[in-house]
Structures are given as structure tokens and as C-alpha cells.
């Protein structure tokens, strides 16, 4: 499969240890294992209090430890702490993966990609419904099928082969031929 990791070891640094961040970790790990069943994954949460979101120094330390453990791609889902994760990855000459928005601009050439949550699209959609008088309150689960999550290619290092593999996996998740487990309860 098309993988960015040459060492066969990747890392994940989460912010506060909460079910939402476990979901980010679970998706990343399941995707990596889908692409390479022998992949080794090093994962750390930064903490258990809100300070875990704003500790770039600890993010860098955790990333350096994962790099020392062989990781050559590290994904951050850690808020402000992730700034340190991405800086440590860039400093070490390995790939970082950003979160929520396209963070690839932060370290050109060192960013593999960024996971995107397309809040801009859903907010615009709800604003349009409000203006048209068709807005209905409630909970809507929006994901791949609705085009509300994905990855950033602009300024990243995703090859066409990697993109084809990611797009095929996304299609499989949408059509149900690939099952994704909810790891948030672990």
C-alpha cells in the first residue's frame, strides 16, 4: 500500500484524554493498520486536564520520544499543544499531520497532510437554511458520506498513489465495505 512511513512506525499525540480524541486516535490507527497490518503505532495523550490543549513544550517532548522510538510520521490532535508536535516533527525531518484545518502551511515540505473537519460547510449550510426558513434544530452526524471530513492536499506531501488509496478507503467506508470501529469507549 502507499504509505509515507519508511520505518513502519508512526505516532499520535492527543491533547486531553477524552472520548473525542480517542476517536481521532482510533481512526488514525485503524487507517494505518488497514494500509499496513504490521505498522507499529506509538500513541500518547498530553494530559487529563484542560491544560493538555495548550502545552506545546510537552507536545514536542512526546513527539521527540516517539521519534526516538522510530516514528517517522506523527499526527497531532492536540490543539495548541500540536504546535509543538508539528515543530518537533519538522525539526527532526519527519512528517507531521495537522488537524481540523489545513495546517500544511506551518512547515512546508514537512507536513504530510492535515485532517479536515469542514465546519465551514456545515455552518454555511445551516445559515442558508436559517435564511430560507427551513432550519430545524437537532443533532446531525456528518462524516465522509456528507463530505464533511477529509484531508488537505494543498501544500502537503500526499502523492497521487497515497491519494488514490485514501480515496478508495473513504469510498469503502461510505459504501460499508470497510467497517470502522468506535474506539472512543476504550
C-alpha positions as CSV (number, residue, x, y, z in Angstrom):
1,X,0.0,0.0,0.0
2,X,1.0,3.6,-0.5
3,X,2.5,4.7,2.9
4,X,4.5,7.7,3.9
5,X,6.3,5.8,6.7
6,X,9.6,4.2,5.8
7,X,10.3,2.9,9.3
8,X,6.9,1.1,9.8
9,X,6.4,3.1,13.0
10,X,4.1,6.1,13.3
11,X,3.0,8.4,16.2
12,X,-0.1,10.0,17.5
13,X,-0.2,12.8,20.1
14,X,-3.6,13.7,21.5
15,X,-4.4,16.6,23.7
16,X,-6.8,16.0,26.7
17,X,-7.6,12.3,27.2
18,X,-11.3,12.4,26.3
19,X,-13.6,10.2,24.2
20,X,-13.5,12.6,21.2
21,X,-9.7,12.5,21.0
22,X,-9.8,8.7,21.4
23,X,-12.0,8.7,18.2
24,X,-9.2,10.7,16.4
25,X,-6.7,8.1,17.6
26,X,-8.9,5.2,16.6
27,X,-9.5,6.4,13.1
28,X,-5.8,7.1,12.6
29,X,-4.8,3.7,14.0
30,X,-7.4,1.8,12.0
31,X,-6.4,3.6,8.8
32,X,-2.8,2.8,9.4
33,X,-3.5,-0.9,10.2
34,X,-5.7,-1.1,7.0
35,X,-2.8,0.2,4.9
36,X,-0.1,-1.9,6.8
37,X,-1.2,-4.6,9.2
38,X,2.3,-4.7,10.6
39,X,2.5,-1.0,11.4
40,X,3.7,0.0,14.9
41,X,1.8,2.9,16.4
42,X,3.1,4.9,19.3
43,X,0.4,7.0,21.0
44,X,0.4,9.5,23.8
45,X,-2.2,11.8,25.3
46,X,-0.8,15.0,26.7
47,X,-2.9,15.1,29.9
48,X,-6.2,14.8,31.6
49,X,-7.0,18.4,32.3
50,X,-7.7,21.4,30.0
51,X,-4.1,22.4,30.2
52,X,-3.4,19.5,27.8
53,X,-4.6,21.6,24.9
54,X,-2.0,24.4,25.5
55,X,1.3,22.8,26.2
56,X,3.5,22.9,23.0
57,X,6.6,22.0,25.0
58,X,5.1,18.8,26.2
59,X,3.8,18.1,22.7
60,X,7.4,18.5,21.4
61,X,8.7,16.2,24.1
62,X,6.2,13.5,23.4
63,X,6.9,13.7,19.7
64,X,10.7,13.5,20.2
65,X,10.2,10.4,22.3
66,X,8.1,8.8,19.6
67,X,10.8,9.8,17.0
68,X,13.3,8.1,19.3
69,X,11.1,5.1,19.2
70,X,11.2,5.0,15.4
71,X,8.2,7.1,14.4
72,X,8.7,8.9,11.1
73,X,5.1,10.3,10.8
74,X,3.3,11.9,13.7
75,X,-0.3,13.1,13.8
76,X,-1.5,15.6,16.3
77,X,-5.0,16.1,17.7
78,X,-3.9,18.4,20.5
79,X,-5.0,22.0,20.0
80,X,-2.2,24.4,20.9
81,X,-0.1,21.5,22.1
82,X,0.0,20.4,18.5
83,X,2.1,23.4,17.5
84,X,5.0,21.8,19.4
85,X,4.3,18.4,17.9
86,X,4.5,19.7,14.3
87,X,7.6,21.8,15.2
88,X,9.4,18.8,16.6
89,X,8.5,16.7,13.6
90,X,9.8,19.4,11.2
91,X,12.9,19.9,13.3
92,X,13.6,16.1,13.1
93,X,13.0,15.9,9.3
94,X,9.9,13.7,9.6
95,X,6.3,14.2,8.5
96,X,3.7,15.9,10.7
97,X,0.0,15.6,10.2
98,X,-2.2,18.6,11.2
99,X,-5.8,18.6,12.4
100,X,-9.1,20.3,12.0
101,X,-8.0,22.8,9.3
102,X,-5.2,22.8,6.7
103,X,-2.1,23.3,8.8
104,X,0.3,22.3,6.0
105,X,1.5,26.0,5.6
106,X,3.1,25.8,9.0
107,X,6.0,23.6,7.9
108,X,6.2,23.4,4.1
109,X,7.8,20.2,3.0
110,X,7.4,18.6,6.4
111,X,3.7,18.3,6.5
112,X,2.2,15.1,5.0
113,X,-1.3,16.4,5.2
114,X,-3.9,17.7,7.6
115,X,-7.2,16.1,8.7
116,X,-10.1,18.4,7.8
117,X,-13.3,19.0,9.7
118,X,-15.4,21.1,7.3
119,X,-17.2,23.2,9.8
120,X,-17.2,26.0,7.3
121,X,-19.5,23.9,5.0
122,X,-22.0,22.9,7.7
123,X,-22.2,26.4,9.2
124,X,-22.8,27.8,5.7
125,X,-25.5,25.2,5.1
126,X,-27.3,25.9,8.4
127,X,-27.1,29.7,7.7
128,X,-28.7,29.1,4.3
129,X,-31.4,27.0,5.9
130,X,-32.0,29.7,8.5
131,X,-32.3,32.4,5.8
132,X,-34.7,30.2,3.9
133,X,-36.8,29.4,7.0
134,X,-36.1,25.7,6.7
135,X,-33.6,25.3,9.6
136,X,-34.5,22.5,12.0
137,X,-32.7,22.1,15.3
138,X,-31.3,18.7,16.2
139,X,-28.2,16.6,16.1
140,X,-26.8,15.7,12.6
141,X,-23.9,13.3,12.4
142,X,-21.8,14.5,9.4
143,X,-18.9,12.5,8.0
144,X,-17.3,11.1,4.9
145,X,-20.6,10.5,3.1
146,X,-21.6,14.1,3.6
147,X,-18.2,15.5,2.5
148,X,-17.7,17.0,5.9
149,X,-14.3,15.3,6.8
150,X,-11.3,14.7,4.7
151,X,-7.7,15.6,4.2
152,X,-5.8,18.6,2.9
153,X,-3.7,18.2,-0.2
154,X,-2.6,21.8,-0.7
155,X,1.0,22.3,0.4
156,X,1.1,18.7,1.7
157,X,3.2,15.8,0.6
158,X,0.5,13.3,-0.3
159,X,1.4,11.5,-3.5
160,X,-1.1,10.7,-6.2
161,X,-0.7,7.0,-5.1
162,X,-1.4,7.9,-1.5
163,X,-4.4,10.0,-2.5
164,X,-5.8,7.2,-4.6
165,X,-5.5,4.7,-1.7
166,X,-7.1,7.2,0.7
167,X,-9.9,8.0,-1.7
168,X,-10.6,4.2,-2.3
169,X,-10.7,3.6,1.5
170,X,-13.0,6.6,2.0
171,X,-15.4,5.2,-0.7
172,X,-15.2,1.8,1.1
173,X,-16.1,3.4,4.4
174,X,-19.1,5.2,2.8
175,X,-20.4,2.1,1.0
176,X,-20.0,-0.1,4.1
177,X,-17.4,-2.5,2.6
178,X,-14.8,-1.1,5.2
179,X,-16.0,-1.1,8.8
180,X,-14.7,1.5,11.2
181,X,-15.0,0.7,14.9
182,X,-15.8,3.4,17.5
183,X,-12.8,3.3,19.8
184,X,-14.0,6.2,22.0
185,X,-15.0,4.0,24.8
186,X,-11.6,2.4,25.4
